[in-house]
């Protein structure tokens, strides 16, 4: 493990998911990198921010998990997961969300908001729950721990 301080637009990653298939920039004040088995864990902290073409993600701490292409160079295009923790917020197309933790799973087409989760669309329709799962492939939102216990058929409408 090593630590780098004062990072500005350190790395550009390509996410493999159609929704996020664009370069992203990740910025933070501190970056720690760990290799664990076949994955590389990048821990961004202090002013952590992910900025992409159609989405952004902020948190006190952001963890990016990527496949380890080789010992010398990880495969930066093989993003497995991104997690924002602590004051986590995201924007995706016309949606804004916040939660204690937000996870993006590019290969599974999911965004999962956990702990005091909230999503709002451009018409200010809001959905609350302990856990909100955005299924981007099927265009559904599933909510647990609230009165919205059913999937929403159209991701652009909250019922």
HELIX and SHEET records of a PDB file:
HELIX    1   1 UNK A  106  UNK A  108  5                                   3    
SHEET    1   A 9 UNK A   2  UNK A  14  0                                        
SHEET    2   A 9 UNK A  23  UNK A  36 -1                                        
SHEET    3   A 9 UNK A  39  UNK A  51 -1                                        
SHEET    4   A 9 UNK A  55  UNK A  67 -1                                        
SHEET    5   A 9 UNK A  79  UNK A  92 -1                                        
SHEET    6   A 9 UNK A  95  UNK A 105 -1                                        
SHEET    7   A 9 UNK A 110  UNK A 120 -1                                        
SHEET    8   A 9 UNK A 126  UNK A 135 -1                                        
SHEET    9   A 9 UNK A 140  UNK A 144 -1                                        
END                                                                             
